[in-house]
Amino acid sequence: MVNLSHNEIVELDPYALRQVSIFSTLDISFNRLRTIHSYGLVRLSSLDASHNHLTDVDNDAFAGLHQTFQRLNLAFNNLTTFRADQLFHQTNGLHRLDLSESNTSYLSLRKTPVFMS
């Protein structure tokens, strides 16, 4: 696990974490991030990016995670549009997706396996 929460991070360089890409959990919550990029974390199973200033998630942010990625927390952001069908078109299915309090008015899950529990 890598925990970068509560650090006032505004931008996380997409290449910054590639040297330590073996961890499965990344916590970047409670920062000031505006965009989620592809960080090349092919073994990532859980990402907590809640309580940021997110307005966008890059289309390739979750590329290569189709085998392992299960939990995504984007709660308390400003993601008015969330197109899961574009972001997770290769995934085996999310087990948990949290968009609570994110001002999301458009959510597209077409062709995206999301397991409800």
C-alpha positions in Angstrom: 0.0 0.0 0.0 1.1 3.5 -0.8 -0.6 6.2 1.3 -0.3 9.8 -0.1 -3.4 11.1 1.6 -3.6 14.5 3.4 -0.7 16.1 1.6 -2.1 19.0 -0.4 -1.0 17.3 -3.7 -2.2 19.3 -6.7 -0.7 17.2 -9.5 0.6 13.7 -9.3 3.2 13.0 -12.1 2.0 10.0 -14.2 5.6 8.6 -14.1 6.2 9.2 -10.4 4.8 5.8 -9.2 6.1 3.6 -12.1 9.2 2.6 -10.1 7.1 1.1 -7.4 4.3 -0.4 -9.5 4.1 -3.6 -7.5 1.7 -2.4 -4.8 -2.0 -3.1 -4.9 -3.5 -0.2 -3.0 -3.1 3.5 -3.6 -4.6 6.1 -1.3 -4.5 9.7 -2.7 -7.5 10.9 -0.8 -7.8 14.3 0.9 -5.5 16.2 -1.6 -6.2 18.9 -4.2 -6.0 16.7 -7.3 -8.1 17.8 -10.3 -7.4 14.9 -12.7 -6.6 11.2 -12.4 -4.0 10.0 -14.9 -2.7 6.6 -15.9 0.0 5.8 -13.4 1.1 2.5 -14.9 0.1 0.5 -11.8 -0.8 -2.8 -13.4 -1.3 -4.7 -10.1 -3.5 -2.0 -8.6 -6.7 -3.4 -7.0 -7.9 -0.4 -5.0 -7.7 3.3 -5.5 -9.0 5.9 -3.0 -9.1 9.3 -4.6 -12.0 10.7 -2.5 -12.0 14.2 -1.1 -10.1 15.9 -3.9 -11.1 18.5 -6.5 -11.4 16.0 -9.3 -13.2 17.2 -12.4 -11.8 14.7 -14.9 -10.5 11.1 -15.2 -8.2 10.4 -18.2 -9.7 7.9 -20.6 -6.6 5.7 -20.2 -6.4 6.1 -16.4 -7.3 2.4 -15.8 -5.8 0.8 -18.8 -4.1 -2.5 -18.1 -5.9 -3.0 -14.8 -8.5 -5.4 -16.2 -7.2 -8.4 -14.2 -6.9 -6.9 -10.7 -8.8 -3.6 -10.3 -11.8 -4.0 -7.9 -12.4 -0.9 -5.8 -12.6 2.8 -6.8 -13.5 5.5 -4.4 -14.2 8.9 -6.0 -16.5 10.3 -3.4 -16.6 14.0 -2.5 -15.3 15.3 -5.8 -16.7 17.3 -8.6 -17.1 14.7 -11.3 -20.3 15.9 -13.0 -19.9 13.3 -15.8 -18.5 9.8 -15.2 -18.2 7.5 -18.2 -17.3 4.1 -16.7 -18.0 2.4 -20.1 -15.0 4.2 -21.6 -12.8 3.9 -18.5 -13.4 0.2 -17.7 -14.0 -1.4 -21.1 -11.5 -4.1 -20.4 -12.2 -4.7 -16.7 -13.4 -8.0 -15.3 -15.7 -5.9 -13.1 -15.5 -3.4 -10.2 -16.7 -4.7 -6.9 -17.1 -1.3 -5.4 -17.5 2.1 -7.1 -18.2 5.1 -4.8 -19.3 8.4 -6.4 -21.2 9.7 -3.4 -21.3 13.5 -3.0 -19.5 14.0 -6.3 -22.1 16.1 -8.0 -22.4 13.4 -10.7 -25.3 14.2 -13.0 -24.4 11.8 -15.8 -23.3 8.2 -15.2 -22.7 5.8 -18.0 -22.2 2.1 -17.1 -23.1 0.5 -20.4 -21.0 -2.6 -21.1 -19.2 -2.1 -17.8 -19.5 -5.0 -15.3 -20.1 -3.6 -11.8 -20.9 -6.1 -9.1 -23.4 -4.8 -6.6 -23.1 -6.0 -3.0 
